[in-house]
Amino acid sequence: METTRLIIVAVGGQGNLLASKVLGEAALIEGVDVRMSEIHGMAQRGGVVESAIIFGSAQSSIISDGEADVLLGFEPAETLRAINRCSKETKVITNTATLPPFTVGIGKGPYPEVDEIKQVLKAKTASLVAIDAMTLAREAGSPMSVNIVLVGALIQTRALGFSKDSVIEAIRRRIKPAFLDLNLAAFELGYEAAVKGVV
């Protein structure tokens, strides 16, 4: 497999780290080298959490500006904030459901329109898939499964080249049995939605 650089951005509590572990497990199942690093903002307070994952041969897990092959965003404004990590060759998958920061809630800052965010992302990257992962997560049985909905959408795009079966097996290995069925449902909903979510 050629080297693929993935950035995942989320707000604390959205399950970025679990998504990273599922994708790392899928890489191991497929026999692909994987390196990952994480940056934790004030995750307890809804701060940004970023994971950098490199699949294939690489000396480092650092992904510099303009180097991401794929950007997976769990929150649209955070996806937009990470645009400097992308190039015209980057594939972007983003959630359209917003989680505005505290400053917006108290009227101290604006929140961009989601349609404007999508326009910027589409103009500056190779492709964009945008889905309402929160609605799909609730349909699956829990708003906490937004992360796995988005993993499903990512896998459907073939951006990583992993088989669907490998990722499902990784979910089985990484998710507690009590939450497995709803997460498998979330994965399928995200996988199906990605086809319609191409912008």
Secondary structure in CASP SS format (residue, H / E / C, confidence):
PFRMAT SS
TARGET T0000
AUTHOR 0000-0000-0000
METHOD secondary structure of the structure
MODEL  1
M C 1.00
E C 1.00
T C 1.00
T E 1.00
R E 1.00
L E 1.00
I E 1.00
I E 1.00
V E 1.00
A E 1.00
V E 1.00
G C 1.00
G C 1.00
Q C 1.00
G C 1.00
N H 1.00
L H 1.00
L H 1.00
A H 1.00
S H 1.00
K H 1.00
V H 1.00
L H 1.00
G H 1.00
E H 1.00
A H 1.00
A H 1.00
L H 1.00
I H 1.00
E C 1.00
G C 1.00
V C 1.00
D C 1.00
V E 1.00
R E 1.00
M E 1.00
S E 1.00
E E 1.00
I E 1.00
H E 1.00
G C 1.00
M C 1.00
A H 1.00
Q H 1.00
R H 1.00
G C 1.00
G C 1.00
V E 1.00
V E 1.00
E E 1.00
S E 1.00
A E 1.00
I E 1.00
I E 1.00
F E 1.00
G C 1.00
S C 1.00
A C 1.00
Q C 1.00
S C 1.00
S C 1.00
I C 1.00
I C 1.00
S C 1.00
D C 1.00
G C 1.00
E C 1.00
A C 1.00
D C 1.00
V E 1.00
L E 1.00
L E 1.00
G E 1.00
F C 1.00
E C 1.00
P H 1.00
A H 1.00
E H 1.00
T H 1.00
L H 1.00
R H 1.00
A C 1.00
I H 1.00
N H 1.00
R H 1.00
C C 1.00
S C 1.00
K C 1.00
E C 1.00
T C 1.00
K E 1.00
V E 1.00
I E 1.00
T E 1.00
N E 1.00
T C 1.00
A C 1.00
T C 1.00
L C 1.00
P C 1.00
P C 1.00
F H 1.00
T H 1.00
V H 1.00
G H 1.00
I C 1.00
G C 1.00
K C 1.00
G C 1.00
P C 1.00
Y C 1.00
P C 1.00
E C 1.00
V H 1.00
D H 1.00
E H 1.00
I H 1.00
K H 1.00
Q H 1.00
V H 1.00
L H 1.00
K H 1.00
A H 1.00
K H 1.00
T C 1.00
A C 1.00
S E 1.00
L E 1.00
V E 1.00
A E 1.00
I E 1.00
D C 1.00
A H 1.00
M H 1.00
T H 1.00
L H 1.00
A H 1.00
R H 1.00
E H 1.00
A H 1.00
G C 1.00
S C 1.00
P H 1.00
M H 1.00
S H 1.00
V H 1.00
N H 1.00
I H 1.00
V H 1.00
L H 1.00
V H 1.00
G H 1.00
A H 1.00
L H 1.00
I H 1.00
Q H 1.00
T C 1.00
R C 1.00
A C 1.00
L C 1.00
G C 1.00
F C 1.00
S C 1.00
K H 1.00
D H 1.00
S H 1.00
V H 1.00
I H 1.00
E H 1.00
A H 1.00
I H 1.00
R H 1.00
R H 1.00
R H 1.00
I C 1.00
K C 1.00
P H 1.00
A H 1.00
F H 1.00
L H 1.00
D H 1.00
L H 1.00
N H 1.00
L H 1.00
A H 1.00
A H 1.00
F H 1.00
E H 1.00
L H 1.00
G H 1.00
Y H 1.00
E H 1.00
A H 1.00
A H 1.00
V H 1.00
K H 1.00
G C 1.00
V E 1.00
V C 1.00
END
